[in-house]
Amino acid sequence: MSAPITRACGQGTISAIRDVRVESVSTKFAMVLPDGGRSRLAIRIGPNITAGGSACFLVGDAVKFTLTKGAGGELLKAHDLEKSGVDGKAT
């Protein structure tokens, strides 16, 4: 049987947005400084462009995210980034 995985919600502020390139594939990540002063998290935000051509996320945005943790409490993944107080999620 596999170890249990838990999910927790977090909040923070985007401190930077970076383009990460691996070979020919490029993906954007938001660097998020969680409330409470824990280490920054890199959360994938994809192209970061709405259908209208504007940016989904900007530096300084307050955001919510989901943390997936292993049985020992180790962080496995940070995902599901969304602006605080906004219903829409970014993919």
N, C-alpha and C positions, 0 to 999 in steps of 0.2 A: 504494500500500500504506500502511496506517495505521501510526503509530508504535507501538512495543511498549509494553505496559502491564505493570508488575510488581506483585506483591503482597508485602507484608511484614507480619509480625505484630508487635504492640506490646503493652506492658503499662503499666498506670497505676492511678490512683485517681480515683474520682468526687469532684469538688470542689463540684459544684452540680448541681441538676436544675431546668430552666427550662421553662415552658410558653410556646411561641411561637405567636402567633396571626397568621394571614394571612387577611384578610377574615373569613369565617365558619368557617374551618378552624383547629383547634387541634392542635398536636403537641408532645410532650415531647422534650426533648433533655437528654442528660447531658453536662456539661462535665467532660472528663477531663484530668487533669494526667499526661502520660506520664512514666514512669520515665526518668531521664536529663535532666530539666529542660527539655525542649523546650516550645514553646508549647502552651497548652490547645487541645483539640479539642472540637468540638461533634458529638456522635454521636446520631442520632435513635434514640429508644427506644420510640416509639409511646405507647400509653396507660399503660404501666408498671404494669399491674394483672394479677395472676394470676387464674385462674378462681375461686379462693377469696376474692378481694377484697383481698389484701395486695399491697404494693408489691414489684415484681421487683427494682428497684435502689434503693439508699439512698446518701446522701452518705457517703463513707468506704469504700465497697466497693472492693476490689481487683478489677480487671477486665482482660480481654484484648480486643483488637480487631484488625481487619485494615485496613491502609493500602493503597490503590491509588495507584500513582505512575506518572507519564508517563515518556517516554523521557529527559527531562532531569532526572529525579528530583523534579519538582514534585509536590506532593500533590494528587491529584484527588479523593479521597474517603476518609473514615474510616467503617467500617461493621462489622457482625457483632459487636456488643458482647456479651460474656458474662462472668459472674463467674469469677474465677480459681479453679480447682479444682472447678468445677461443670460438669456435662455439658450442661445446658440452655442454649439461646440465647434471647435476647429478640428480638422482631421489632418 
